Amino acid sequence: MYIPTNLADELKRYLKQQANKGDLEAQTLLAQIEQAASSPSVVAQQAMNIPASDGIELGC
């Protein structure tokens, strides 16, 4: 998924502000974003291992 750089930077800045205020969810999201940025191949591999939801079929 492509996210414009300026939007990603704004989101990180907001999450850092919230994390500094003690928001645990913001801290978690920020850590996940930083992990994804540092190792995109690991994230892609994890995404491929997510099971499909029941009732959703992908067809050709």
Short mmCIF file of the C-alpha atoms (twelve columns), coordinates in Angstrom:
data_MODEL
# 
_entry.id   MODEL 
# 
loop_
_atom_site.group_PDB 
_atom_site.id 
_atom_site.type_symbol 
_atom_site.label_atom_id 
_atom_site.label_alt_id 
_atom_site.label_comp_id 
_atom_site.label_asym_id 
_atom_site.label_seq_id 
_atom_site.Cartn_x 
_atom_site.Cartn_y 
_atom_site.Cartn_z 
_atom_site.pdbx_PDB_model_num 
ATOM 1  C CA . MET A 1  0.000   0.000   0.000   1 
ATOM 2  C CA . TYR A 2  1.356   3.407   -0.943  1 
ATOM 3  C CA . ILE A 3  0.955   6.261   1.526   1 
ATOM 4  C CA . PRO A 4  2.208   9.714   0.490   1 
ATOM 5  C CA . THR A 5  5.306   10.739  2.440   1 
ATOM 6  C CA . ASN A 6  3.768   13.945  3.797   1 
ATOM 7  C CA . LEU A 7  0.740   12.044  5.121   1 
ATOM 8  C CA . ALA A 8  2.965   9.413   6.750   1 
ATOM 9  C CA . ASP A 9  5.103   12.129  8.359   1 
ATOM 10 C CA . GLU A 10 2.008   13.911  9.686   1 
ATOM 11 C CA . LEU A 11 0.661   10.675  11.110  1 
ATOM 12 C CA . LYS A 12 3.981   9.875   12.809  1 
ATOM 13 C CA . ARG A 13 4.152   13.376  14.274  1 
ATOM 14 C CA . TYR A 14 0.617   13.061  15.669  1 
ATOM 15 C CA . LEU A 15 1.309   9.603   17.094  1 
ATOM 16 C CA . LYS A 16 4.525   10.838  18.743  1 
ATOM 17 C CA . GLN A 17 2.599   13.679  20.397  1 
ATOM 18 C CA . GLN A 18 -0.055  11.277  21.659  1 
ATOM 19 C CA . ALA A 19 2.559   8.747   22.796  1 
ATOM 20 C CA . ASN A 20 4.340   11.475  24.763  1 
ATOM 21 C CA . LYS A 21 1.036   12.126  26.543  1 
ATOM 22 C CA . GLY A 22 0.933   8.475   27.628  1 
ATOM 23 C CA . ASP A 23 -1.389  7.081   24.947  1 
ATOM 24 C CA . LEU A 24 -0.492  3.374   24.831  1 
ATOM 25 C CA . GLU A 25 -2.308  2.742   21.553  1 
ATOM 26 C CA . ALA A 26 -0.368  5.559   19.892  1 
ATOM 27 C CA . GLN A 27 2.878   4.073   21.235  1 
ATOM 28 C CA . THR A 28 1.972   0.674   19.803  1 
ATOM 29 C CA . LEU A 29 0.989   2.072   16.407  1 
ATOM 30 C CA . LEU A 30 4.143   4.167   16.216  1 
ATOM 31 C CA . ALA A 31 6.304   1.142   17.023  1 
ATOM 32 C CA . GLN A 32 4.530   -0.883  14.330  1 
ATOM 33 C CA . ILE A 33 5.007   1.881   11.755  1 
ATOM 34 C CA . GLU A 34 8.697   2.149   12.583  1 
ATOM 35 C CA . GLN A 35 9.082   -1.633  12.365  1 
ATOM 36 C CA . ALA A 36 7.338   -1.695  8.983   1 
ATOM 37 C CA . ALA A 37 9.576   1.075   7.681   1 
ATOM 38 C CA . SER A 38 12.742  -0.668  8.841   1 
ATOM 39 C CA . SER A 39 11.883  -4.148  7.555   1 
ATOM 40 C CA . PRO A 40 9.221   -4.060  4.810   1 
ATOM 41 C CA . SER A 41 10.004  -7.613  3.663   1 
ATOM 42 C CA . VAL A 42 9.116   -9.002  7.111   1 
ATOM 43 C CA . VAL A 43 5.827   -7.081  7.079   1 
ATOM 44 C CA . ALA A 44 5.008   -8.357  3.591   1 
ATOM 45 C CA . GLN A 45 5.704   -11.931 4.709   1 
ATOM 46 C CA . GLN A 46 3.486   -11.502 7.786   1 
ATOM 47 C CA . ALA A 47 0.678   -10.112 5.624   1 
ATOM 48 C CA . MET A 48 0.841   -13.166 3.371   1 
ATOM 49 C CA . ASN A 49 0.357   -15.401 6.422   1 
ATOM 50 C CA . ILE A 50 -2.896  -13.735 7.519   1 
ATOM 51 C CA . PRO A 51 -5.771  -16.180 6.990   1 
ATOM 52 C CA . ALA A 52 -8.639  -15.093 4.774   1 
ATOM 53 C CA . SER A 53 -11.864 -14.116 6.513   1 
ATOM 54 C CA . ASP A 54 -14.822 -16.450 6.255   1 
ATOM 55 C CA . GLY A 55 -17.310 -15.398 3.629   1 
ATOM 56 C CA . ILE A 56 -14.797 -13.532 1.520   1 
ATOM 57 C CA . GLU A 57 -13.799 -15.266 -1.656  1 
ATOM 58 C CA . LEU A 58 -11.289 -14.085 -4.177  1 
ATOM 59 C CA . GLY A 59 -11.960 -15.361 -7.644  1 
ATOM 60 C CA . CYS A 60 -10.757 -14.889 -11.154 1 
# 
